[in-house]
Amino acid sequence: MNYTQELHAKDAQYVWHPFTQMGVYTKDEPIIIERGQGSYLYDTNGNKYLDGYVSLWVNNNKKLNKAIKKQLNHIAHSTLLGSSNILSIELAEKLVMMAPERLQKVFYSDTGSASVEIAIKMAYQYWKNIDRQQYANKNKFLTLHNGYHGDTIGSVSVGGIDSFHKIFKDLIFENIQIETLCLYKSHYTHEQEMLDSILSNIESILAERNDEIAGFILEPLIQGATGLLVHPHGFLKSVELLCRKYNVLLICDEVAVGFGRTGEMFACHHEAVQSDIICLGKAITGGYLPLATTLTSQKIYDAFLSDRHGVNTFFHGHTYTGNQLVCSVALENIKLFEKDNLISHIQTTSQTLKHRLNKLKSHKNVDDVRGRGLMFSVELVKNKQSKEPLDISTVETIGHTCKDHGLMIRNLENVITFVPILSMSKKEIKTMVKLFEKALHQTLSKK
């Protein structure tokens, strides 16, 4: 038994993988990653793979290693409970300077799910702190069907993907869910007509039930886990205005779409949206270490202030809140964004990705190609007339064939996602699409 085979055996014996049916996973010999260089991952057998899904939508940059090593010479961790540290202060200042101007305060955590949990609790308690009697019924959240905000109980409660969340229905709290935009697309030919219809539905709910609704939480511009569903232009801004009109907090979950992924530093910037709370994570550290933040307005922060500890206090915290190692990487990552003019680079390479993927529309099994920035998807169907989804086993075969050709790619049901490293070159973008196209033809020509 060689080293890789030994790892396969131990992996199957000891590790429970996320979002994975282990009964299926252990039937094959999985790829075991040993190292990374540039846009490529290398396995224990020396094979290299172009990283087309950036390890669940984070990005990597080897230059960040130095920031970790440098910080280790000072201190690895100290608590923010009752004290502070230099790097958490510097990072908070930097994030506030970068974010929409309404957002003035930073609350640290370690995962996207945690940042959403914090946003939910913060929004709920905000109304109670202002006037517990007047806002006693503000205990629900308006959400989008097929929305995804993480896997902890609070974030699942405001999610809407049945295949992920239905099993936990007896554990989660009630929300008010709006039908997803993709269902509206099946009823309307024109985007403006569709947009007007869904906004009318949202306003009707807000007008009737705003006394119950603490906040409206959504993924701005793109709903990631539902197959990269792109919202029509103007939807996000209109939602912001409706929230203001009906006294409901707007919470934007930018864990997946923030930090350049959509072609702007934050997705909210595309429509000049000023949310009350924003959740950040994933690419904030360049994919190196776990960090998430919940940014909020001065108005919300002020509602938690008191001259007595037990009054209006936000009783929430994490052991590694504001950890120095993590903050040092995030600060260095932001410097690299600025130094390398990464947003401009993304805006250029995203056009290459869009152009190359749109060429695939001529294929008989490719229905929709959609996305923003470096976050695109290709929807695969049995035929374009019925739009019946291509069976999952075939889609997964395409994914396996991509890996055989040296491309790491991920599918969400019958949708193939392209979420490359933010610094990926034009040449590598073209290679990524070429390898997928090769796997697509190779797999479906056998059908």
Contacts in CASP RR format, 6 or more apart in sequence:
PFRMAT RR
TARGET T0000
AUTHOR 0000-0000-0000
METHOD contacts of the structure
MODEL  1
MNYTQELHAKDAQYVWHPFTQMGVYTKDEPIIIERGQGSYLYDTNGNKYL
DGYVSLWVNNNKKLNKAIKKQLNHIAHSTLLGSSNILSIELAEKLVMMAP
ERLQKVFYSDTGSASVEIAIKMAYQYWKNIDRQQYANKNKFLTLHNGYHG
DTIGSVSVGGIDSFHKIFKDLIFENIQIETLCLYKSHYTHEQEMLDSILS
NIESILAERNDEIAGFILEPLIQGATGLLVHPHGFLKSVELLCRKYNVLL
ICDEVAVGFGRTGEMFACHHEAVQSDIICLGKAITGGYLPLATTLTSQKI
YDAFLSDRHGVNTFFHGHTYTGNQLVCSVALENIKLFEKDNLISHIQTTS
QTLKHRLNKLKSHKNVDDVRGRGLMFSVELVKNKQSKEPLDISTVETIGH
TCKDHGLMIRNLENVITFVPILSMSKKEIKTMVKLFEKALHQTLSKK
1 9 0 8 1.000
3 44 0 8 1.000
4 32 0 8 1.000
4 43 0 8 1.000
4 44 0 8 1.000
4 45 0 8 1.000
7 32 0 8 1.000
7 44 0 8 1.000
8 29 0 8 1.000
8 30 0 8 1.000
8 32 0 8 1.000
11 30 0 8 1.000
11 32 0 8 1.000
12 26 0 8 1.000
16 22 0 8 1.000
17 25 0 8 1.000
31 43 0 8 1.000
31 47 0 8 1.000
31 49 0 8 1.000
31 403 0 8 1.000
31 408 0 8 1.000
32 43 0 8 1.000
32 44 0 8 1.000
33 41 0 8 1.000
33 42 0 8 1.000
33 43 0 8 1.000
33 44 0 8 1.000
34 42 0 8 1.000
34 43 0 8 1.000
34 44 0 8 1.000
34 46 0 8 1.000
35 41 0 8 1.000
35 42 0 8 1.000
36 42 0 8 1.000
36 60 0 8 1.000
37 62 0 8 1.000
38 60 0 8 1.000
38 62 0 8 1.000
38 421 0 8 1.000
38 423 0 8 1.000
39 50 0 8 1.000
39 51 0 8 1.000
39 420 0 8 1.000
39 421 0 8 1.000
39 423 0 8 1.000
39 424 0 8 1.000
39 425 0 8 1.000
39 428 0 8 1.000
40 48 0 8 1.000
40 49 0 8 1.000
40 50 0 8 1.000
40 51 0 8 1.000
41 48 0 8 1.000
41 49 0 8 1.000
41 51 0 8 1.000
41 408 0 8 1.000
42 48 0 8 1.000
42 49 0 8 1.000
43 49 0 8 1.000
47 406 0 8 1.000
48 406 0 8 1.000
49 403 0 8 1.000
49 406 0 8 1.000
49 407 0 8 1.000
49 408 0 8 1.000
50 406 0 8 1.000
50 407 0 8 1.000
50 408 0 8 1.000
50 428 0 8 1.000
50 431 0 8 1.000
50 432 0 8 1.000
50 435 0 8 1.000
51 60 0 8 1.000
51 408 0 8 1.000
51 420 0 8 1.000
51 421 0 8 1.000
52 407 0 8 1.000
52 408 0 8 1.000
52 409 0 8 1.000
52 410 0 8 1.000
52 418 0 8 1.000
52 419 0 8 1.000
52 420 0 8 1.000
52 421 0 8 1.000
52 432 0 8 1.000
53 408 0 8 1.000
53 409 0 8 1.000
53 410 0 8 1.000
53 417 0 8 1.000
53 418 0 8 1.000
53 419 0 8 1.000
53 420 0 8 1.000
54 60 0 8 1.000
54 287 0 8 1.000
54 419 0 8 1.000
54 420 0 8 1.000
54 421 0 8 1.000
54 422 0 8 1.000
55 287 0 8 1.000
56 282 0 8 1.000
57 256 0 8 1.000
57 261 0 8 1.000
57 282 0 8 1.000
57 283 0 8 1.000
57 375 0 8 1.000
57 419 0 8 1.000
58 282 0 8 1.000
58 283 0 8 1.000
58 285 0 8 1.000
58 286 0 8 1.000
58 287 0 8 1.000
59 259 0 8 1.000
59 283 0 8 1.000
59 286 0 8 1.000
59 287 0 8 1.000
59 421 0 8 1.000
59 422 0 8 1.000
59 423 0 8 1.000
60 286 0 8 1.000
60 287 0 8 1.000
60 288 0 8 1.000
60 421 0 8 1.000
61 286 0 8 1.000
61 333 0 8 1.000
61 336 0 8 1.000
61 423 0 8 1.000
63 332 0 8 1.000
63 336 0 8 1.000
64 285 0 8 1.000
64 286 0 8 1.000
64 288 0 8 1.000
64 329 0 8 1.000
64 332 0 8 1.000
64 333 0 8 1.000
64 336 0 8 1.000
66 332 0 8 1.000
67 328 0 8 1.000
67 329 0 8 1.000
67 331 0 8 1.000
67 332 0 8 1.000
68 288 0 8 1.000
68 289 0 8 1.000
68 325 0 8 1.000
68 328 0 8 1.000
68 329 0 8 1.000
70 328 0 8 1.000
71 87 0 8 1.000
71 324 0 8 1.000
71 325 0 8 1.000
71 328 0 8 1.000
72 325 0 8 1.000
74 324 0 8 1.000
75 85 0 8 1.000
75 324 0 8 1.000
76 323 0 8 1.000
76 324 0 8 1.000
76 325 0 8 1.000
77 320 0 8 1.000
77 323 0 8 1.000
77 324 0 8 1.000
77 325 0 8 1.000
78 85 0 8 1.000
78 324 0 8 1.000
79 319 0 8 1.000
79 321 0 8 1.000
80 88 0 8 1.000
80 108 0 8 1.000
80 321 0 8 1.000
80 322 0 8 1.000
81 317 0 8 1.000
81 321 0 8 1.000
85 322 0 8 1.000
85 324 0 8 1.000
85 327 0 8 1.000
86 324 0 8 1.000
87 322 0 8 1.000
87 324 0 8 1.000
87 327 0 8 1.000
87 328 0 8 1.000
87 331 0 8 1.000
88 108 0 8 1.000
88 322 0 8 1.000
88 324 0 8 1.000
88 327 0 8 1.000
90 327 0 8 1.000
90 331 0 8 1.000
91 106 0 8 1.000
91 322 0 8 1.000
91 327 0 8 1.000
91 330 0 8 1.000
91 331 0 8 1.000
92 105 0 8 1.000
92 106 0 8 1.000
94 331 0 8 1.000
94 334 0 8 1.000
95 106 0 8 1.000
95 280 0 8 1.000
95 293 0 8 1.000
95 295 0 8 1.000
96 103 0 8 1.000
96 104 0 8 1.000
96 105 0 8 1.000
96 106 0 8 1.000
96 295 0 8 1.000
98 265 0 8 1.000
98 266 0 8 1.000
98 334 0 8 1.000
99 266 0 8 1.000
99 278 0 8 1.000
99 295 0 8 1.000
100 266 0 8 1.000
100 268 0 8 1.000
100 269 0 8 1.000
100 272 0 8 1.000
100 273 0 8 1.000
100 274 0 8 1.000
100 275 0 8 1.000
100 278 0 8 1.000
101 274 0 8 1.000
102 274 0 8 1.000
102 275 0 8 1.000
102 276 0 8 1.000
102 297 0 8 1.000
103 274 0 8 1.000
103 275 0 8 1.000
103 277 0 8 1.000
103 278 0 8 1.000
103 295 0 8 1.000
103 296 0 8 1.000
103 297 0 8 1.000
104 295 0 8 1.000
104 296 0 8 1.000
104 297 0 8 1.000
104 298 0 8 1.000
104 301 0 8 1.000
105 295 0 8 1.000
105 296 0 8 1.000
105 297 0 8 1.000
105 298 0 8 1.000
105 300 0 8 1.000
105 301 0 8 1.000
106 293 0 8 1.000
106 294 0 8 1.000
106 295 0 8 1.000
107 118 0 8 1.000
107 122 0 8 1.000
107 293 0 8 1.000
107 294 0 8 1.000
107 295 0 8 1.000
107 296 0 8 1.000
107 314 0 8 1.000
107 316 0 8 1.000
108 291 0 8 1.000
108 292 0 8 1.000
108 293 0 8 1.000
108 318 0 8 1.000
108 321 0 8 1.000
108 322 0 8 1.000
109 115 0 8 1.000
109 117 0 8 1.000
109 118 0 8 1.000
109 292 0 8 1.000
109 293 0 8 1.000
109 294 0 8 1.000
109 317 0 8 1.000
109 318 0 8 1.000
109 321 0 8 1.000
110 290 0 8 1.000
110 291 0 8 1.000
110 292 0 8 1.000
110 318 0 8 1.000
110 320 0 8 1.000
110 321 0 8 1.000
110 323 0 8 1.000
110 326 0 8 1.000
111 281 0 8 1.000
111 290 0 8 1.000
111 292 0 8 1.000
112 150 0 8 1.000
112 155 0 8 1.000
112 255 0 8 1.000
112 279 0 8 1.000
112 281 0 8 1.000
112 282 0 8 1.000
112 292 0 8 1.000
113 149 0 8 1.000
113 150 0 8 1.000
113 151 0 8 1.000
113 152 0 8 1.000
113 155 0 8 1.000
114 152 0 8 1.000
114 292 0 8 1.000
114 318 0 8 1.000
115 255 0 8 1.000
115 279 0 8 1.000
115 280 0 8 1.000
115 281 0 8 1.000
115 292 0 8 1.000
115 293 0 8 1.000
115 294 0 8 1.000
116 149 0 8 1.000
116 150 0 8 1.000
116 152 0 8 1.000
116 154 0 8 1.000
116 155 0 8 1.000
116 158 0 8 1.000
116 217 0 8 1.000
116 253 0 8 1.000
116 255 0 8 1.000
116 279 0 8 1.000
117 152 0 8 1.000
117 154 0 8 1.000
117 155 0 8 1.000
118 279 0 8 1.000
118 294 0 8 1.000
118 316 0 8 1.000
119 217 0 8 1.000
119 251 0 8 1.000
119 253 0 8 1.000
119 277 0 8 1.000
119 279 0 8 1.000
119 294 0 8 1.000
119 296 0 8 1.000
120 141 0 8 1.000
120 154 0 8 1.000
120 155 0 8 1.000
120 157 0 8 1.000
120 158 0 8 1.000
120 217 0 8 1.000
120 251 0 8 1.000
121 314 0 8 1.000
121 316 0 8 1.000
122 277 0 8 1.000
122 294 0 8 1.000
122 296 0 8 1.000
122 300 0 8 1.000
122 314 0 8 1.000
123 141 0 8 1.000
123 214 0 8 1.000
123 215 0 8 1.000
123 249 0 8 1.000
123 251 0 8 1.000
123 276 0 8 1.000
123 277 0 8 1.000
123 300 0 8 1.000
124 138 0 8 1.000
124 139 0 8 1.000
124 214 0 8 1.000
125 304 0 8 1.000
125 314 0 8 1.000
126 214 0 8 1.000
126 249 0 8 1.000
126 300 0 8 1.000
126 303 0 8 1.000
126 304 0 8 1.000
127 135 0 8 1.000
127 138 0 8 1.000
127 214 0 8 1.000
128 135 0 8 1.000
128 136 0 8 1.000
129 303 0 8 1.000
129 304 0 8 1.000
129 312 0 8 1.000
130 303 0 8 1.000
135 211 0 8 1.000
137 211 0 8 1.000
137 212 0 8 1.000
138 211 0 8 1.000
138 212 0 8 1.000
138 213 0 8 1.000
138 214 0 8 1.000
139 173 0 8 1.000
139 212 0 8 1.000
139 214 0 8 1.000
140 173 0 8 1.000
140 174 0 8 1.000
140 175 0 8 1.000
140 176 0 8 1.000
140 209 0 8 1.000
140 212 0 8 1.000
140 213 0 8 1.000
140 214 0 8 1.000
141 157 0 8 1.000
141 158 0 8 1.000
141 175 0 8 1.000
141 176 0 8 1.000
141 213 0 8 1.000
141 214 0 8 1.000
141 215 0 8 1.000
141 216 0 8 1.000
141 217 0 8 1.000
141 251 0 8 1.000
142 175 0 8 1.000
142 176 0 8 1.000
142 177 0 8 1.000
142 178 0 8 1.000
142 202 0 8 1.000
142 205 0 8 1.000
142 206 0 8 1.000
142 213 0 8 1.000
142 215 0 8 1.000
142 216 0 8 1.000
142 217 0 8 1.000
142 248 0 8 1.000
143 158 0 8 1.000
143 159 0 8 1.000
143 160 0 8 1.000
143 175 0 8 1.000
143 176 0 8 1.000
143 177 0 8 1.000
143 178 0 8 1.000
143 216 0 8 1.000
143 217 0 8 1.000
143 218 0 8 1.000
144 160 0 8 1.000
144 177 0 8 1.000
144 178 0 8 1.000
144 180 0 8 1.000
144 181 0 8 1.000
144 218 0 8 1.000
144 219 0 8 1.000
144 223 0 8 1.000
145 160 0 8 1.000
145 177 0 8 1.000
145 178 0 8 1.000
145 179 0 8 1.000
145 180 0 8 1.000
145 183 0 8 1.000
146 160 0 8 1.000
146 161 0 8 1.000
146 180 0 8 1.000
146 182 0 8 1.000
146 223 0 8 1.000
146 225 0 8 1.000
146 226 0 8 1.000
146 229 0 8 1.000
147 159 0 8 1.000
147 160 0 8 1.000
147 161 0 8 1.000
147 180 0 8 1.000
147 218 0 8 1.000
147 219 0 8 1.000
147 223 0 8 1.000
147 224 0 8 1.000
147 225 0 8 1.000
147 226 0 8 1.000
148 159 0 8 1.000
148 160 0 8 1.000
148 161 0 8 1.000
148 164 0 8 1.000
148 219 0 8 1.000
148 223 0 8 1.000
148 224 0 8 1.000
148 225 0 8 1.000
148 226 0 8 1.000
149 155 0 8 1.000
149 156 0 8 1.000
149 158 0 8 1.000
149 159 0 8 1.000
149 217 0 8 1.000
149 219 0 8 1.000
149 253 0 8 1.000
149 255 0 8 1.000
149 279 0 8 1.000
150 156 0 8 1.000
150 159 0 8 1.000
151 164 0 8 1.000
153 168 0 8 1.000
153 171 0 8 1.000
153 172 0 8 1.000
154 172 0 8 1.000
154 173 0 8 1.000
156 164 0 8 1.000
156 165 0 8 1.000
156 168 0 8 1.000
156 171 0 8 1.000
156 172 0 8 1.000
157 172 0 8 1.000
157 173 0 8 1.000
157 174 0 8 1.000
157 175 0 8 1.000
158 175 0 8 1.000
158 217 0 8 1.000
159 165 0 8 1.000
159 175 0 8 1.000
160 177 0 8 1.000
161 225 0 8 1.000
161 226 0 8 1.000
164 225 0 8 1.000
165 172 0 8 1.000
176 205 0 8 1.000
176 209 0 8 1.000
176 212 0 8 1.000
176 213 0 8 1.000
178 198 0 8 1.000
178 201 0 8 1.000
178 202 0 8 1.000
178 205 0 8 1.000
179 198 0 8 1.000
179 201 0 8 1.000
180 223 0 8 1.000
180 226 0 8 1.000
180 229 0 8 1.000
181 194 0 8 1.000
181 198 0 8 1.000
181 223 0 8 1.000
181 229 0 8 1.000
181 231 0 8 1.000
181 232 0 8 1.000
181 235 0 8 1.000
182 226 0 8 1.000
182 229 0 8 1.000
184 194 0 8 1.000
184 197 0 8 1.000
184 198 0 8 1.000
185 194 0 8 1.000
187 194 0 8 1.000
187 197 0 8 1.000
188 194 0 8 1.000
188 197 0 8 1.000
191 232 0 8 1.000
192 232 0 8 1.000
194 232 0 8 1.000
195 232 0 8 1.000
195 234 0 8 1.000
195 235 0 8 1.000
195 238 0 8 1.000
198 235 0 8 1.000
199 235 0 8 1.000
199 238 0 8 1.000
199 239 0 8 1.000
199 242 0 8 1.000
202 239 0 8 1.000
202 242 0 8 1.000
203 242 0 8 1.000
203 246 0 8 1.000
206 213 0 8 1.000
206 216 0 8 1.000
206 242 0 8 1.000
206 243 0 8 1.000
206 245 0 8 1.000
206 246 0 8 1.000
206 248 0 8 1.000
207 246 0 8 1.000
210 246 0 8 1.000
210 247 0 8 1.000
210 248 0 8 1.000
213 246 0 8 1.000
213 248 0 8 1.000
214 248 0 8 1.000
214 249 0 8 1.000
215 243 0 8 1.000
215 248 0 8 1.000
215 249 0 8 1.000
215 250 0 8 1.000
215 251 0 8 1.000
216 239 0 8 1.000
216 243 0 8 1.000
216 248 0 8 1.000
216 249 0 8 1.000
216 250 0 8 1.000
216 251 0 8 1.000
217 251 0 8 1.000
217 252 0 8 1.000
217 253 0 8 1.000
218 236 0 8 1.000
218 239 0 8 1.000
218 251 0 8 1.000
218 252 0 8 1.000
218 253 0 8 1.000
219 252 0 8 1.000
219 253 0 8 1.000
219 254 0 8 1.000
219 256 0 8 1.000
219 257 0 8 1.000
220 231 0 8 1.000
220 236 0 8 1.000
220 252 0 8 1.000
220 253 0 8 1.000
220 254 0 8 1.000
220 257 0 8 1.000
220 267 0 8 1.000
220 268 0 8 1.000
220 273 0 8 1.000
220 275 0 8 1.000
221 230 0 8 1.000
221 231 0 8 1.000
221 236 0 8 1.000
221 257 0 8 1.000
221 262 0 8 1.000
221 267 0 8 1.000
221 270 0 8 1.000
221 372 0 8 1.000
222 228 0 8 1.000
222 229 0 8 1.000
222 230 0 8 1.000
222 231 0 8 1.000
222 256 0 8 1.000
222 257 0 8 1.000
222 262 0 8 1.000
222 267 0 8 1.000
222 371 0 8 1.000
222 372 0 8 1.000
222 375 0 8 1.000
223 229 0 8 1.000
223 231 0 8 1.000
224 256 0 8 1.000
224 257 0 8 1.000
224 375 0 8 1.000
224 412 0 8 1.000
225 412 0 8 1.000
226 412 0 8 1.000
227 377 0 8 1.000
227 379 0 8 1.000
227 412 0 8 1.000
227 413 0 8 1.000
227 415 0 8 1.000
227 417 0 8 1.000
228 370 0 8 1.000
228 371 0 8 1.000
228 375 0 8 1.000
228 376 0 8 1.000
228 377 0 8 1.000
228 412 0 8 1.000
228 415 0 8 1.000
228 417 0 8 1.000
229 370 0 8 1.000
230 370 0 8 1.000
230 371 0 8 1.000
230 372 0 8 1.000
233 271 0 8 1.000
234 271 0 8 1.000
236 267 0 8 1.000
236 268 0 8 1.000
236 270 0 8 1.000
236 271 0 8 1.000
236 273 0 8 1.000
237 271 0 8 1.000
237 272 0 8 1.000
237 273 0 8 1.000
239 250 0 8 1.000
240 250 0 8 1.000
240 271 0 8 1.000
240 273 0 8 1.000
240 274 0 8 1.000
240 275 0 8 1.000
242 248 0 8 1.000
243 249 0 8 1.000
243 250 0 8 1.000
243 276 0 8 1.000
249 276 0 8 1.000
249 277 0 8 1.000
249 300 0 8 1.000
250 273 0 8 1.000
250 275 0 8 1.000
250 276 0 8 1.000
250 277 0 8 1.000
251 275 0 8 1.000
251 276 0 8 1.000
251 277 0 8 1.000
251 278 0 8 1.000
251 279 0 8 1.000
252 267 0 8 1.000
252 268 0 8 1.000
252 273 0 8 1.000
252 275 0 8 1.000
252 277 0 8 1.000
252 278 0 8 1.000
252 279 0 8 1.000
253 278 0 8 1.000
253 279 0 8 1.000
254 266 0 8 1.000
254 267 0 8 1.000
254 268 0 8 1.000
254 278 0 8 1.000
254 279 0 8 1.000
254 280 0 8 1.000
254 281 0 8 1.000
255 279 0 8 1.000
255 280 0 8 1.000
255 281 0 8 1.000
255 282 0 8 1.000
255 292 0 8 1.000
256 282 0 8 1.000
256 375 0 8 1.000
257 266 0 8 1.000
257 267 0 8 1.000
257 375 0 8 1.000
258 265 0 8 1.000
258 266 0 8 1.000
258 267 0 8 1.000
258 280 0 8 1.000
258 281 0 8 1.000
258 282 0 8 1.000
258 283 0 8 1.000
259 265 0 8 1.000
259 266 0 8 1.000
259 280 0 8 1.000
259 281 0 8 1.000
259 282 0 8 1.000
259 283 0 8 1.000
259 284 0 8 1.000
259 286 0 8 1.000
259 337 0 8 1.000
259 422 0 8 1.000
260 266 0 8 1.000
260 283 0 8 1.000
260 337 0 8 1.000
260 342 0 8 1.000
260 343 0 8 1.000
260 346 0 8 1.000
260 373 0 8 1.000
260 374 0 8 1.000
260 422 0 8 1.000
261 267 0 8 1.000
261 283 0 8 1.000
261 346 0 8 1.000
261 373 0 8 1.000
261 374 0 8 1.000
261 375 0 8 1.000
261 419 0 8 1.000
261 422 0 8 1.000
262 270 0 8 1.000
262 372 0 8 1.000
262 373 0 8 1.000
262 375 0 8 1.000
263 343 0 8 1.000
263 346 0 8 1.000
263 347 0 8 1.000
263 350 0 8 1.000
263 372 0 8 1.000
263 373 0 8 1.000
263 374 0 8 1.000
264 270 0 8 1.000
264 343 0 8 1.000
265 337 0 8 1.000
265 343 0 8 1.000
266 278 0 8 1.000
267 372 0 8 1.000
268 274 0 8 1.000
268 275 0 8 1.000
268 278 0 8 1.000
270 372 0 8 1.000
276 296 0 8 1.000
276 297 0 8 1.000
276 299 0 8 1.000
276 300 0 8 1.000
277 294 0 8 1.000
277 295 0 8 1.000
277 296 0 8 1.000
277 297 0 8 1.000
277 300 0 8 1.000
278 294 0 8 1.000
278 295 0 8 1.000
278 296 0 8 1.000
279 292 0 8 1.000
279 293 0 8 1.000
279 294 0 8 1.000
280 292 0 8 1.000
280 293 0 8 1.000
280 294 0 8 1.000
280 295 0 8 1.000
281 291 0 8 1.000
281 292 0 8 1.000
281 293 0 8 1.000
283 333 0 8 1.000
283 422 0 8 1.000
284 291 0 8 1.000
284 292 0 8 1.000
284 293 0 8 1.000
284 330 0 8 1.000
284 333 0 8 1.000
285 291 0 8 1.000
285 326 0 8 1.000
285 329 0 8 1.000
285 330 0 8 1.000
285 333 0 8 1.000
286 329 0 8 1.000
286 330 0 8 1.000
286 333 0 8 1.000
288 329 0 8 1.000
288 333 0 8 1.000
289 323 0 8 1.000
289 325 0 8 1.000
289 326 0 8 1.000
289 329 0 8 1.000
290 326 0 8 1.000
291 322 0 8 1.000
291 323 0 8 1.000
291 326 0 8 1.000
291 327 0 8 1.000
291 329 0 8 1.000
291 330 0 8 1.000
303 312 0 8 1.000
304 312 0 8 1.000
304 313 0 8 1.000
304 314 0 8 1.000
305 312 0 8 1.000
306 312 0 8 1.000
306 313 0 8 1.000
320 326 0 8 1.000
336 342 0 8 1.000
337 343 0 8 1.000
340 423 0 8 1.000
342 422 0 8 1.000
342 423 0 8 1.000
345 422 0 8 1.000
345 423 0 8 1.000
346 373 0 8 1.000
346 374 0 8 1.000
346 422 0 8 1.000
347 373 0 8 1.000
348 426 0 8 1.000
349 374 0 8 1.000
349 424 0 8 1.000
349 425 0 8 1.000
349 426 0 8 1.000
349 429 0 8 1.000
350 372 0 8 1.000
350 373 0 8 1.000
350 374 0 8 1.000
352 426 0 8 1.000
352 429 0 8 1.000
352 430 0 8 1.000
353 373 0 8 1.000
353 374 0 8 1.000
353 376 0 8 1.000
353 418 0 8 1.000
353 420 0 8 1.000
353 429 0 8 1.000
353 432 0 8 1.000
353 433 0 8 1.000
354 369 0 8 1.000
354 371 0 8 1.000
354 373 0 8 1.000
354 376 0 8 1.000
356 429 0 8 1.000
356 430 0 8 1.000
356 433 0 8 1.000
356 434 0 8 1.000
357 369 0 8 1.000
357 376 0 8 1.000
357 378 0 8 1.000
357 418 0 8 1.000
357 433 0 8 1.000
358 369 0 8 1.000
360 366 0 8 1.000
360 369 0 8 1.000
360 378 0 8 1.000
360 433 0 8 1.000
360 437 0 8 1.000
360 440 0 8 1.000
361 369 0 8 1.000
363 440 0 8 1.000
363 441 0 8 1.000
364 383 0 8 1.000
364 384 0 8 1.000
365 380 0 8 1.000
365 381 0 8 1.000
365 382 0 8 1.000
365 383 0 8 1.000
365 390 0 8 1.000
365 440 0 8 1.000
365 444 0 8 1.000
366 378 0 8 1.000
366 379 0 8 1.000
366 380 0 8 1.000
366 381 0 8 1.000
366 440 0 8 1.000
367 379 0 8 1.000
367 380 0 8 1.000
367 381 0 8 1.000
367 384 0 8 1.000
367 387 0 8 1.000
368 377 0 8 1.000
368 378 0 8 1.000
368 379 0 8 1.000
369 376 0 8 1.000
369 377 0 8 1.000
369 378 0 8 1.000
369 379 0 8 1.000
370 376 0 8 1.000
370 377 0 8 1.000
370 379 0 8 1.000
371 377 0 8 1.000
374 418 0 8 1.000
374 419 0 8 1.000
374 420 0 8 1.000
374 422 0 8 1.000
374 424 0 8 1.000
375 417 0 8 1.000
375 418 0 8 1.000
375 419 0 8 1.000
376 417 0 8 1.000
376 418 0 8 1.000
376 419 0 8 1.000
377 412 0 8 1.000
377 415 0 8 1.000
377 416 0 8 1.000
377 417 0 8 1.000
377 418 0 8 1.000
378 415 0 8 1.000
378 416 0 8 1.000
378 418 0 8 1.000
378 436 0 8 1.000
379 389 0 8 1.000
379 414 0 8 1.000
379 415 0 8 1.000
380 389 0 8 1.000
380 390 0 8 1.000
380 394 0 8 1.000
380 395 0 8 1.000
380 398 0 8 1.000
380 414 0 8 1.000
380 415 0 8 1.000
380 416 0 8 1.000
381 387 0 8 1.000
381 388 0 8 1.000
381 389 0 8 1.000
381 390 0 8 1.000
381 414 0 8 1.000
382 388 0 8 1.000
382 389 0 8 1.000
382 390 0 8 1.000
382 391 0 8 1.000
389 413 0 8 1.000
389 414 0 8 1.000
390 414 0 8 1.000
391 414 0 8 1.000
392 411 0 8 1.000
392 413 0 8 1.000
392 414 0 8 1.000
394 443 0 8 1.000
394 444 0 8 1.000
394 447 0 8 1.000
395 411 0 8 1.000
395 413 0 8 1.000
395 414 0 8 1.000
395 416 0 8 1.000
396 411 0 8 1.000
397 443 0 8 1.000
398 411 0 8 1.000
398 416 0 8 1.000
398 436 0 8 1.000
398 439 0 8 1.000
398 440 0 8 1.000
398 443 0 8 1.000
398 444 0 8 1.000
399 409 0 8 1.000
399 411 0 8 1.000
399 416 0 8 1.000
399 439 0 8 1.000
401 439 0 8 1.000
401 442 0 8 1.000
401 443 0 8 1.000
402 408 0 8 1.000
402 409 0 8 1.000
402 435 0 8 1.000
402 436 0 8 1.000
402 439 0 8 1.000
403 409 0 8 1.000
404 439 0 8 1.000
405 435 0 8 1.000
405 438 0 8 1.000
405 439 0 8 1.000
406 435 0 8 1.000
407 432 0 8 1.000
407 435 0 8 1.000
407 436 0 8 1.000
407 439 0 8 1.000
409 416 0 8 1.000
409 417 0 8 1.000
409 418 0 8 1.000
409 436 0 8 1.000
410 416 0 8 1.000
410 417 0 8 1.000
410 419 0 8 1.000
411 417 0 8 1.000
416 436 0 8 1.000
418 432 0 8 1.000
418 433 0 8 1.000
418 436 0 8 1.000
420 428 0 8 1.000
420 429 0 8 1.000
420 432 0 8 1.000
424 432 0 8 1.000
END
